[in-house]
Amino acid sequence: MNFKNTFGKEALGILILFCLSLYFAVFHQLDKVPIHSWDESLFSLRALHMHLYGEYMYDFNFFPDLIDHQNTKLPFTTFFQVLSIKIFGINELAIRLPISLIYIFTVFYVLFHFKNRFDAPWSGYVFGLVGITIIGFVAPHFLRSGDQDAPYACYLLLTTIAFIDYIETRKTKPLVVFTFFSLAALLTKNLLCGLLVPGLLLFVLFTRQLIPTLKDYRFWLASFTIVGIYAGLIYYYELQYPGFFDRMWNYELFGRYTKTIEPHNRPPLYYVGYLASEKMTPYFFMLPVIFLFAFREGQVPKIKNSTLGVGLVTICYLFFISISKTKAPWYVAPIYMFGAYLMAVGSIPFFNYLKKQSRRDVIAILGGIFIVWASLYAKVVLKNLNAEPILEDERIGWFMTKVAKEHPQYKKFTIVETGFGASAAFYREQYNREKEDFNISLKRTFDFEDNQIILICRNSVFSSTKKLYDFQIIKEWETCKLLKIVSKK
């Protein structure tokens, strides 16, 4: 069975099917559900502020009626979201589309990487097909959201494979790629990307390339460029916003490593159990087999190096986030991308094995694999199609859409939100700036006037309002209500 002509006559048909599979998993109904609470809404407001005022937002109280909450996230990936807002306006698609496109760029980068490095374009397709069937990755807070954990994972993978290429070839081009994506990761998720370093160092030691690397002035130039740009930016922000570094270090970085921040206290083996669940099944269980398979006698050196390098980075990264005091589910994002890459590398000797089998056996084996993949893919797509807002404050955007459609006469009302309120603030800005004649305000207190129209989605807010006021229910949907205040009790 011939696997060599992927870029021949069949290339267009294969590419179309591949792109269709990517579309339905990654893009279809990307803007169906409203902006999620906390991280996605915070990234949305960061991008919105930069879009409106052209400057970095260091505290969320720039938006009226939001509490003090300092921003120490660095803005590299946010720039793409700002550009998207300028093109598509203030909406969910503008916030999420850049994240999806960064992933698609990574998929095609890896596709050509496999063609050029291994002469195995089929395995490049495997990377993309595995990525879109990792249940935990194609989900809110990851790929289908405005959060920046998915692009961070992509940057780390591209950094790793570029470094492996540099160590093997000593060429300047992969070192430039390594420098760029290292900076992209640093300027997106800060020093968290430093967890890549132990794995890369072990790779250099195992391949006996430490001394040649230390002697290469280009390596030092790349390292000083990365450190210099990052340190310079942090110093600039500290000068502009005193206390920036202290908050970044003690809340975003070292503080999370040494103590539990927010309700993220979990046992050491939490991530292993998390990945072994449906979040990464069955791929998680196949990775050790892939790793061992790559080191069989007679295996191609490039396959060994890629497996060793990415495998060591994966193990070290998993180890360090597992011993961190703060364990949030989204910290595993790079594991998903590393895992997909290792699965793709492992598919190279697998395809070589298939070449030696009879046509009947090949059809049977690939048929079984396709059934498993298709079931995972269907689960991902159906989950995306049936997605609905879960938390009460996440329903605000959806409810506002219903109100605007079914009761267009109500264009002036107050959103009452006693939580952080970032989702509500985003939709207030969207409607007031993008839609005609809307005048929406946001508040967290219960001092209403007679005939005032309020929109609420928290049961606790409704209970408090019910105790203090008589009102008329204009529209109701799940926990959300549009009320007209009649009088105070």
TAJOTA-V626811 format. One record per residue. N is the residue number from 1. SS is DSSP state (H for helix, E for strand, - for the rest). OMEGA is omega in radians with two decimals (NA if undefined). Layout:
BEGIN
N_SS_OMEGA / N_SS_OMEGA
END
This chain:
BEGIN
1_-_-3.00 / 2_-_3.12 / 3_-_-2.98 / 4_-_-2.96 / 5_-_-3.11 / 6_-_-3.14 / 7_-_3.08 / 8_-_-3.05 / 9_-_-3.08 / 10_-_-2.97 / 11_H_-3.06 / 12_H_3.14 / 13_H_3.11 / 14_H_-3.12 / 15_H_3.13 / 16_H_3.11 / 17_H_3.12 / 18_H_-3.14 / 19_H_3.09 / 20_H_3.12 / 21_H_3.07 / 22_H_-3.08 / 23_H_-3.04 / 24_H_3.10 / 25_H_-2.97 / 26_H_-2.96 / 27_H_-2.99 / 28_-_-3.12 / 29_-_-3.14 / 30_-_-3.11 / 31_-_-3.06 / 32_-_-3.09 / 33_-_-3.13 / 34_-_3.13 / 35_-_-3.10 / 36_-_-3.14 / 37_-_3.09 / 38_-_-2.84 / 39_H_-3.11 / 40_H_3.13 / 41_H_3.10 / 42_H_3.09 / 43_H_3.12 / 44_H_3.14 / 45_H_3.06 / 46_H_-3.14 / 47_H_-3.13 / 48_H_3.13 / 49_H_3.12 / 50_H_3.09 / 51_H_-3.07 / 52_H_-2.97 / 53_H_3.09 / 54_-_-3.11 / 55_-_3.11 / 56_-_3.12 / 57_-_-3.08 / 58_-_3.09 / 59_E_-3.05 / 60_H_3.08 / 61_H_2.96 / 62_H_3.08 / 63_-_-3.08 / 64_-_3.04 / 65_-_2.97 / 66_-_-3.11 / 67_-_3.07 / 68_-_3.09 / 69_-_-3.05 / 70_E_-3.13 / 71_-_3.07 / 72_-_3.03 / 73_-_-3.12 / 74_-_-2.78 / 75_-_-3.05 / 76_H_-3.10 / 77_H_3.10 / 78_H_3.13 / 79_H_3.13 / 80_H_3.10 / 81_H_3.08 / 82_H_3.11 / 83_H_3.13 / 84_H_3.10 / 85_H_3.14 / 86_H_3.14 / 87_H_-2.98 / 88_H_-3.11 / 89_-_-3.10 / 90_-_-3.12 / 91_-_-3.09 / 92_H_-3.11 / 93_H_-3.13 / 94_H_-3.14 / 95_H_-3.02 / 96_H_-3.05 / 97_H_3.13 / 98_H_3.13 / 99_H_3.13 / 100_H_-3.12 / 101_H_3.07 / 102_H_3.09 / 103_H_-3.14 / 104_H_3.05 / 105_H_3.14 / 106_H_-3.14 / 107_H_-3.09 / 108_H_3.02 / 109_H_3.14 / 110_H_3.10 / 111_H_3.14 / 112_H_3.02 / 113_H_3.13 / 114_H_3.12 / 115_H_-3.07 / 116_H_-3.07 / 117_H_-3.02 / 118_H_-2.98 / 119_-_-3.08 / 120_-_-3.13 / 121_H_3.10 / 122_H_-3.11 / 123_H_3.01 / 124_H_3.06 / 125_H_3.12 / 126_H_3.12 / 127_H_-3.13 / 128_H_-3.11 / 129_H_3.05 / 130_H_-3.11 / 131_H_-3.08 / 132_-_3.04 / 133_-_2.94 / 134_-_-2.98 / 135_-_-3.09 / 136_-_-3.08 / 137_-_-3.14 / 138_-_-2.98 / 139_-_3.02 / 140_-_-3.08 / 141_-_3.11 / 142_-_-2.96 / 143_-_-3.06 / 144_-_3.12 / 145_-_3.09 / 146_-_3.05 / 147_-_-3.02 / 148_-_3.09 / 149_H_3.13 / 150_H_3.09 / 151_H_3.07 / 152_H_3.10 / 153_H_3.11 / 154_H_3.13 / 155_H_-3.12 / 156_H_3.11 / 157_H_-3.12 / 158_H_3.05 / 159_H_-3.08 / 160_H_-3.08 / 161_H_3.07 / 162_H_3.14 / 163_H_3.11 / 164_H_3.13 / 165_H_3.11 / 166_H_-3.12 / 167_H_-3.13 / 168_H_-2.95 / 169_H_-3.05 / 170_-_3.10 / 171_-_-3.09 / 172_H_-3.05 / 173_H_3.13 / 174_H_3.11 / 175_H_3.07 / 176_H_3.09 / 177_H_3.09 / 178_H_-3.14 / 179_H_-3.10 / 180_H_-3.08 / 181_H_2.99 / 182_H_3.10 / 183_H_3.11 / 184_H_3.12 / 185_H_3.12 / 186_H_-3.06 / 187_H_3.02 / 188_H_-3.08 / 189_H_3.03 / 190_H_-3.03 / 191_H_3.06 / 192_H_-3.14 / 193_H_3.04 / 194_H_3.09 / 195_H_3.07 / 196_H_-2.97 / 197_H_-3.13 / 198_H_3.13 / 199_H_3.11 / 200_H_3.11 / 201_H_3.10 / 202_H_3.11 / 203_H_3.12 / 204_H_-3.14 / 205_H_-3.11 / 206_H_-3.14 / 207_-_3.09 / 208_-_-3.11 / 209_-_-3.07 / 210_H_-3.09 / 211_H_3.09 / 212_H_3.13 / 213_H_-3.13 / 214_H_3.13 / 215_H_-3.06 / 216_-_-3.12 / 217_H_-3.13 / 218_H_3.08 / 219_H_3.13 / 220_H_3.10 / 221_H_3.11 / 222_H_-3.11 / 223_H_-3.14 / 224_H_3.09 / 225_H_3.14 / 226_H_-3.11 / 227_H_-3.10 / 228_H_-3.13 / 229_H_-3.14 / 230_H_-3.13 / 231_H_3.13 / 232_H_3.14 / 233_H_3.11 / 234_H_3.12 / 235_H_3.11 / 236_H_-3.14 / 237_H_3.10 / 238_H_3.09 / 239_H_-3.11 / 240_H_-3.05 / 241_-_-3.10 / 242_-_-3.08 / 243_-_-3.12 / 244_H_-3.07 / 245_H_-3.12 / 246_H_-3.14 / 247_H_3.13 / 248_H_-3.07 / 249_H_-3.01 / 250_H_3.11 / 251_H_-3.05 / 252_H_-2.95 / 253_H_-3.02 / 254_H_3.13 / 255_H_3.13 / 256_H_-3.13 / 257_H_-3.03 / 258_H_3.11 / 259_-_-3.11 / 260_-_3.08 / 261_-_-3.13 / 262_-_-3.04 / 263_-_-3.10 / 264_-_3.12 / 265_-_-3.08 / 266_-_-3.09 / 267_-_-3.08 / 268_-_-3.11 / 269_-_-3.10 / 270_H_-3.05 / 271_H_3.10 / 272_H_3.10 / 273_H_3.14 / 274_H_-3.14 / 275_H_-3.13 / 276_H_3.06 / 277_H_-3.09 / 278_H_-3.10 / 279_H_-3.13 / 280_-_3.10 / 281_-_0.08 / 282_-_-2.99 / 283_H_-3.10 / 284_H_-3.12 / 285_H_-3.12 / 286_H_-3.05 / 287_H_3.10 / 288_H_3.12 / 289_H_3.11 / 290_H_-3.10 / 291_H_-3.14 / 292_H_-3.11 / 293_H_-3.08 / 294_-_-3.06 / 295_-_3.03 / 296_-_3.13 / 297_-_3.12 / 298_-_-3.12 / 299_-_-3.11 / 300_-_-3.11 / 301_H_-3.13 / 302_H_3.09 / 303_H_3.11 / 304_H_-3.10 / 305_H_3.14 / 306_H_3.13 / 307_H_-3.13 / 308_H_-3.09 / 309_H_-3.12 / 310_H_3.12 / 311_H_3.12 / 312_H_3.10 / 313_H_3.14 / 314_H_-3.11 / 315_H_-3.13 / 316_H_3.14 / 317_H_3.13 / 318_H_3.14 / 319_H_-3.04 / 320_H_3.08 / 321_H_3.13 / 322_H_3.12 / 323_-_3.05 / 324_-_3.14 / 325_-_3.11 / 326_-_-3.11 / 327_-_3.09 / 328_-_-3.08 / 329_H_-3.03 / 330_H_3.09 / 331_H_-3.11 / 332_H_-3.06 / 333_H_3.13 / 334_H_3.13 / 335_H_3.13 / 336_H_-3.11 / 337_H_3.08 / 338_H_-3.14 / 339_H_3.12 / 340_H_3.13 / 341_H_3.13 / 342_H_3.07 / 343_H_3.14 / 344_H_3.09 / 345_H_3.13 / 346_H_-3.13 / 347_H_-3.12 / 348_H_3.07 / 349_H_3.11 / 350_H_3.11 / 351_H_3.07 / 352_H_3.08 / 353_H_-3.12 / 354_H_-3.13 / 355_H_-3.08 / 356_-_-3.07 / 357_-_3.10 / 358_-_-3.12 / 359_H_-3.13 / 360_H_-3.14 / 361_H_3.13 / 362_H_-3.13 / 363_H_-3.14 / 364_H_-3.12 / 365_H_-3.12 / 366_H_3.09 / 367_H_3.11 / 368_H_3.11 / 369_H_-3.13 / 370_H_3.13 / 371_H_3.12 / 372_H_-3.13 / 373_H_-3.11 / 374_H_3.12 / 375_H_3.08 / 376_H_-3.13 / 377_H_3.12 / 378_H_3.13 / 379_H_3.11 / 380_H_-3.08 / 381_H_-3.14 / 382_H_3.10 / 383_H_3.12 / 384_H_-3.13 / 385_H_-3.08 / 386_-_-3.08 / 387_-_3.08 / 388_-_3.09 / 389_-_-3.07 / 390_-_-3.10 / 391_-_-3.06 / 392_H_-3.09 / 393_H_3.06 / 394_H_-3.12 / 395_H_-3.06 / 396_H_-3.11 / 397_H_3.14 / 398_H_-3.12 / 399_H_3.11 / 400_H_3.08 / 401_H_3.12 / 402_H_-3.14 / 403_H_-3.13 / 404_H_-3.11 / 405_H_-3.02 / 406_H_3.13 / 407_-_-3.04 / 408_-_3.13 / 409_-_-3.12 / 410_-_3.14 / 411_-_3.09 / 412_E_3.10 / 413_E_-3.11 / 414_E_3.01 / 415_E_3.11 / 416_E_-3.05 / 417_-_-3.08 / 418_-_3.05 / 419_-_3.13 / 420_-_3.00 / 421_-_-3.09 / 422_H_3.10 / 423_H_3.13 / 424_H_-3.14 / 425_H_3.13 / 426_H_-3.11 / 427_H_3.03 / 428_H_3.14 / 429_H_-3.14 / 430_H_-3.08 / 431_H_-3.10 / 432_H_-3.06 / 433_H_-3.02 / 434_H_-3.06 / 435_-_-3.00 / 436_-_2.98 / 437_-_3.09 / 438_-_3.11 / 439_E_-3.04 / 440_E_3.09 / 441_E_-3.12 / 442_E_3.08 / 443_E_-3.12 / 444_-_3.10 / 445_-_-3.02 / 446_-_3.09 / 447_-_-3.07 / 448_-_3.08 / 449_-_3.07 / 450_-_3.13 / 451_-_3.10 / 452_-_3.11 / 453_E_3.12 / 454_E_3.11 / 455_E_-3.12 / 456_E_3.08 / 457_-_3.10 / 458_-_3.08 / 459_H_3.14 / 460_H_3.11 / 461_H_3.11 / 462_H_3.14 / 463_H_3.13 / 464_H_3.12 / 465_H_-3.13 / 466_H_3.13 / 467_H_-2.99 / 468_H_-2.97 / 469_E_2.86 / 470_E_-3.05 / 471_E_3.06 / 472_E_3.11 / 473_E_3.14 / 474_E_3.13 / 475_E_-3.12 / 476_E_3.10 / 477_E_-3.06 / 478_-_-3.12 / 479_-_-3.07 / 480_E_-3.14 / 481_E_2.97 / 482_E_-3.02 / 483_E_2.98 / 484_E_-3.13 / 485_E_3.11 / 486_E_3.14 / 487_E_3.07 / 488_E_-3.11 / 489_-_NA
END
